[in-house]
Amino acid sequence: MKRFAVLLGLWTVLIAPAAAAEEAMAIFAGGCFWCMEPPYDKLDGVIRTTSGYSGGEKPNPTYKEVSSGRSGHIEVVEVVYDPAVVSYEKLLHVFWRNIDPVRANAQFCDVGPQYRSAIFYGNESERERAEASKAELEASGRLHLPIATEILEAAPFYPAESYHQDYYLKNPARYAYYRWGCGRDQRLKEIWGDEAGGH
């Protein structure tokens, strides 16, 4: 009987699913949401990213409504991550190095308030850390204009239509052409040099 109990215990350990990772969520707006998924998807500790909309009042907005600039929403990426593996500070570091912080109501070739850059904080700790990262960047002297990026209280998040999710994986040629045509990487290199991308 004792041997059976030992075998049963061993069997339970071997087939039991691994403990689920702790999940936390962060929302960032950095212009076109297609371009904000890849840097986070590459990051150890990120569980998933979802392109979507936030910051406006209209429930369940469509891409057409948001891209018109009249919905009040911003294109954002929701980042679900394991805080035991990757810190919120690291997410902020990657965020800054994938945007043009001095561009107001636009990012790269995308113009309008729906493409502005923002950090949405979910609690007081996130707000403080976001503010601290912004202040550190301002004090660094590397930017010669005021930072336009907003720090906003989290608002409801609405996932974008399915064809927008993982666009860079589903349509790599179109994505690469858009990114090149928008001048995103060229501008990031101008601002951040070897730090562009944040890794």
C-alpha positions as a Markdown table, in Angstrom:
| # | Residue | x | y | z |
|---|---|---|---|---|
| 1 | Met | 0.0 | 0.0 | 0.0 |
| 2 | Lys | 2.9 | 2.3 | 0.9 |
| 3 | Arg | 4.5 | 1.6 | -2.5 |
| 4 | Phe | 1.2 | 2.4 | -4.3 |
| 5 | Ala | 1.0 | 5.7 | -2.4 |
| 6 | Val | 4.5 | 6.6 | -3.5 |
| 7 | Leu | 3.8 | 5.7 | -7.1 |
| 8 | Leu | 0.5 | 7.7 | -7.0 |
| 9 | Gly | 2.3 | 10.7 | -5.7 |
| 10 | Leu | 5.0 | 10.4 | -8.3 |
| 11 | Trp | 2.4 | 10.1 | -11.1 |
| 12 | Thr | 0.6 | 13.2 | -9.8 |
| 13 | Val | 3.8 | 15.2 | -9.9 |
| 14 | Leu | 4.7 | 14.1 | -13.4 |
| 15 | Ile | 1.3 | 14.7 | -15.0 |
| 16 | Ala | 0.1 | 17.7 | -13.0 |
| 17 | Pro | 0.2 | 20.8 | -15.1 |
| 18 | Ala | 2.9 | 23.3 | -14.3 |
| 19 | Ala | 1.8 | 26.1 | -12.0 |
| 20 | Ala | 0.3 | 28.9 | -14.1 |
| 21 | Ala | 2.4 | 32.0 | -14.4 |
| 22 | Glu | 1.2 | 35.0 | -12.4 |
| 23 | Glu | -0.3 | 37.5 | -14.8 |
| 24 | Ala | -0.3 | 41.3 | -14.8 |
| 25 | Met | -1.4 | 43.7 | -17.5 |
| 26 | Ala | -0.1 | 46.9 | -18.9 |
| 27 | Ile | -1.5 | 49.1 | -21.7 |
| 28 | Phe | 0.7 | 51.3 | -24.0 |
| 29 | Ala | -0.1 | 53.6 | -26.9 |
| 30 | Gly | 2.7 | 54.1 | -29.4 |
| 31 | Gly | 1.1 | 54.9 | -32.7 |
| 32 | Cys | 0.1 | 52.0 | -35.0 |
| 33 | Phe | -0.6 | 49.0 | -32.7 |
| 34 | Trp | 0.8 | 46.6 | -35.3 |
| 35 | Cys | 4.2 | 48.0 | -34.6 |
| 36 | Met | 3.9 | 47.8 | -30.8 |
| 37 | Glu | 3.2 | 44.1 | -30.6 |
| 38 | Pro | 6.6 | 42.8 | -31.9 |
| 39 | Pro | 8.9 | 44.4 | -29.3 |
| 40 | Tyr | 6.8 | 43.0 | -26.5 |
| 41 | Asp | 6.3 | 39.6 | -28.1 |
| 42 | Lys | 10.1 | 39.2 | -28.2 |
| 43 | Leu | 10.5 | 40.0 | -24.5 |
| 44 | Asp | 11.0 | 37.1 | -22.0 |
| 45 | Gly | 8.1 | 37.1 | -19.5 |
| 46 | Val | 5.5 | 38.5 | -21.9 |
| 47 | Ile | 2.6 | 36.1 | -22.1 |
| 48 | Arg | 0.6 | 37.7 | -24.9 |
| 49 | Thr | -0.1 | 41.0 | -26.6 |
| 50 | Thr | -3.4 | 42.2 | -28.0 |
| 51 | Ser | -4.0 | 45.2 | -30.3 |
| 52 | Gly | -7.0 | 47.3 | -29.3 |
| 53 | Tyr | -8.5 | 50.6 | -28.4 |
| 54 | Ser | -8.7 | 52.6 | -25.2 |
| 55 | Gly | -9.2 | 56.1 | -23.8 |
| 56 | Gly | -12.5 | 56.9 | -25.4 |
| 57 | Glu | -16.1 | 56.7 | -24.2 |
| 58 | Lys | -17.7 | 54.7 | -27.0 |
| 59 | Pro | -18.1 | 51.0 | -26.1 |
| 60 | Asn | -16.8 | 48.4 | -28.6 |
| 61 | Pro | -15.4 | 50.9 | -31.2 |
| 62 | Thr | -14.6 | 49.7 | -34.6 |
| 63 | Tyr | -11.3 | 50.4 | -36.5 |
| 64 | Lys | -13.2 | 52.7 | -38.8 |
| 65 | Glu | -14.5 | 54.7 | -35.9 |
| 66 | Val | -11.1 | 54.9 | -34.2 |
| 67 | Ser | -9.1 | 55.7 | -37.3 |
| 68 | Ser | -11.4 | 58.5 | -38.1 |
| 69 | Gly | -10.1 | 60.3 | -35.0 |
| 70 | Arg | -13.6 | 61.1 | -33.8 |
| 71 | Ser | -14.1 | 58.3 | -31.3 |
| 72 | Gly | -11.8 | 59.6 | -28.6 |
| 73 | His | -10.0 | 56.2 | -28.5 |
| 74 | Ile | -6.3 | 55.7 | -29.0 |
| 75 | Glu | -4.7 | 52.7 | -30.7 |
| 76 | Val | -3.1 | 50.7 | -27.9 |
| 77 | Val | -1.5 | 47.4 | -27.2 |
| 78 | Glu | -2.4 | 45.4 | -24.1 |
| 79 | Val | 0.6 | 43.5 | -22.7 |
| 80 | Val | -0.1 | 40.5 | -20.4 |
| 81 | Tyr | 3.1 | 39.5 | -18.6 |
| 82 | Asp | 4.6 | 37.6 | -15.7 |
| 83 | Pro | 6.0 | 40.1 | -13.2 |
| 84 | Ala | 8.2 | 37.4 | -11.7 |
| 85 | Val | 10.1 | 37.3 | -15.1 |
| 86 | Val | 9.9 | 40.8 | -16.5 |
| 87 | Ser | 9.4 | 44.0 | -14.5 |
| 88 | Tyr | 7.0 | 46.9 | -15.3 |
| 89 | Glu | 10.2 | 49.1 | -15.5 |
| 90 | Lys | 11.5 | 46.9 | -18.3 |
| 91 | Leu | 8.1 | 47.3 | -20.1 |
| 92 | Leu | 8.5 | 51.0 | -19.8 |
| 93 | His | 12.0 | 50.9 | -21.1 |
| 94 | Val | 10.9 | 49.1 | -24.2 |
| 95 | Phe | 7.9 | 51.4 | -24.6 |
| 96 | Trp | 10.0 | 54.6 | -24.7 |
| 97 | Arg | 12.5 | 53.1 | -27.2 |
| 98 | Asn | 9.7 | 52.2 | -29.6 |
| 99 | Ile | 8.1 | 55.6 | -29.8 |
| 100 | Asp | 8.9 | 59.2 | -30.7 |
| 101 | Pro | 8.3 | 60.8 | -27.3 |
| 102 | Val | 8.3 | 64.4 | -28.5 |
| 103 | Arg | 5.6 | 64.0 | -31.2 |
| 104 | Ala | 2.2 | 65.3 | -30.1 |
| 105 | Asn | -1.0 | 63.8 | -31.5 |
| 106 | Ala | 0.9 | 61.6 | -34.0 |
| 107 | Gln | 3.6 | 58.9 | -34.3 |
| 108 | Phe | 5.8 | 58.7 | -37.4 |
| 109 | Cys | 3.6 | 58.8 | -40.5 |
| 110 | Asp | 0.3 | 58.3 | -38.6 |
| 111 | Val | -1.2 | 61.7 | -37.6 |
| 112 | Gly | -4.2 | 62.4 | -35.4 |
| 113 | Pro | -5.0 | 62.1 | -31.7 |
| 114 | Gln | -5.9 | 58.4 | -32.2 |
| 115 | Tyr | -2.2 | 57.7 | -32.7 |
| 116 | Arg | -0.7 | 59.8 | -29.9 |
| 117 | Ser | 1.6 | 58.1 | -27.4 |
| 118 | Ala | 0.4 | 57.3 | -23.8 |
| 119 | Ile | 1.0 | 55.1 | -20.8 |
| 120 | Phe | -2.2 | 53.9 | -19.2 |
| 121 | Tyr | -1.6 | 53.1 | -15.5 |
| 122 | Gly | -3.7 | 50.6 | -13.6 |
| 123 | Asn | -2.8 | 51.6 | -10.0 |
| 124 | Glu | -0.8 | 54.2 | -8.0 |
| 125 | Ser | 2.4 | 52.2 | -8.2 |
| 126 | Glu | 2.3 | 52.0 | -12.0 |
| 127 | Arg | 1.5 | 55.8 | -12.2 |
| 128 | Glu | 4.5 | 56.6 | -10.0 |
| 129 | Arg | 6.8 | 54.4 | -12.0 |
| 130 | Ala | 5.6 | 55.8 | -15.3 |
| 131 | Glu | 6.0 | 59.3 | -14.0 |
| 132 | Ala | 9.5 | 58.4 | -12.8 |
| 133 | Ser | 10.5 | 56.9 | -16.1 |
| 134 | Lys | 9.3 | 60.1 | -17.9 |
| 135 | Ala | 11.1 | 62.4 | -15.5 |
| 136 | Glu | 14.3 | 60.3 | -15.9 |
| 137 | Leu | 14.1 | 60.6 | -19.7 |
| 138 | Glu | 13.4 | 64.4 | -19.5 |
| 139 | Ala | 16.4 | 64.8 | -17.2 |
| 140 | Ser | 18.7 | 62.8 | -19.4 |
| 141 | Gly | 19.0 | 65.7 | -21.9 |
| 142 | Arg | 18.8 | 63.3 | -24.9 |
| 143 | Leu | 15.6 | 64.8 | -26.2 |
| 144 | His | 15.6 | 68.5 | -27.2 |
| 145 | Leu | 11.9 | 69.1 | -27.1 |
| 146 | Pro | 9.3 | 68.5 | -24.3 |
| 147 | Ile | 7.9 | 65.0 | -24.0 |
| 148 | Ala | 4.4 | 64.8 | -25.4 |
| 149 | Thr | 3.6 | 61.3 | -24.2 |
| 150 | Glu | 0.7 | 61.3 | -21.8 |
| 151 | Ile | 0.3 | 59.3 | -18.6 |
| 152 | Leu | -3.4 | 58.4 | -18.2 |
| 153 | Glu | -5.5 | 56.4 | -15.8 |
| 154 | Ala | -6.5 | 53.1 | -17.3 |
| 155 | Ala | -9.8 | 53.1 | -19.2 |
| 156 | Pro | -11.7 | 50.1 | -20.6 |
| 157 | Phe | -9.7 | 48.2 | -23.2 |
| 158 | Tyr | -11.5 | 46.9 | -26.4 |
| 159 | Pro | -9.6 | 44.3 | -28.5 |
| 160 | Ala | -9.3 | 45.3 | -32.2 |
| 161 | Glu | -10.7 | 43.2 | -35.0 |
| 162 | Ser | -9.1 | 39.8 | -35.5 |
| 163 | Tyr | -7.3 | 40.8 | -38.7 |
| 164 | His | -5.3 | 43.3 | -36.7 |
| 165 | Gln | -4.0 | 40.8 | -34.2 |
| 166 | Asp | -0.4 | 39.5 | -34.9 |
| 167 | Tyr | -0.5 | 41.5 | -38.2 |
| 168 | Tyr | 3.2 | 41.4 | -38.5 |
| 169 | Leu | 3.2 | 37.6 | -38.4 |
| 170 | Lys | 0.1 | 37.1 | -40.7 |
| 171 | Asn | 1.2 | 39.7 | -43.3 |
| 172 | Pro | 5.0 | 40.0 | -43.0 |
| 173 | Ala | 5.6 | 41.6 | -46.4 |
| 174 | Arg | 2.9 | 44.2 | -46.0 |
| 175 | Tyr | 3.9 | 44.9 | -42.4 |
| 176 | Ala | 7.5 | 45.5 | -43.4 |
| 177 | Tyr | 6.5 | 47.8 | -46.3 |
| 178 | Tyr | 4.3 | 49.8 | -44.0 |
| 179 | Arg | 6.9 | 50.1 | -41.3 |
| 180 | Trp | 9.6 | 51.2 | -43.8 |
| 181 | Gly | 7.2 | 53.6 | -45.6 |
| 182 | Cys | 6.2 | 55.1 | -42.3 |
| 183 | Gly | 9.9 | 55.9 | -41.5 |
| 184 | Arg | 9.4 | 54.3 | -38.1 |
| 185 | Asp | 12.8 | 52.5 | -37.8 |
| 186 | Gln | 14.7 | 55.4 | -39.3 |
| 187 | Arg | 13.2 | 57.8 | -36.7 |
| 188 | Leu | 13.7 | 55.5 | -33.8 |
| 189 | Lys | 17.4 | 55.1 | -34.8 |
| 190 | Glu | 17.7 | 58.9 | -34.9 |
| 191 | Ile | 16.3 | 59.3 | -31.4 |
| 192 | Trp | 17.6 | 56.2 | -29.6 |
| 193 | Gly | 20.7 | 55.0 | -31.6 |
| 194 | Asp | 21.6 | 51.5 | -30.6 |
| 195 | Glu | 18.9 | 51.5 | -27.9 |
| 196 | Ala | 16.1 | 51.6 | -30.5 |
| 197 | Gly | 13.7 | 48.8 | -29.9 |
| 198 | Gly | 14.6 | 48.6 | -26.2 |
| 199 | His | 16.4 | 45.3 | -26.0 |
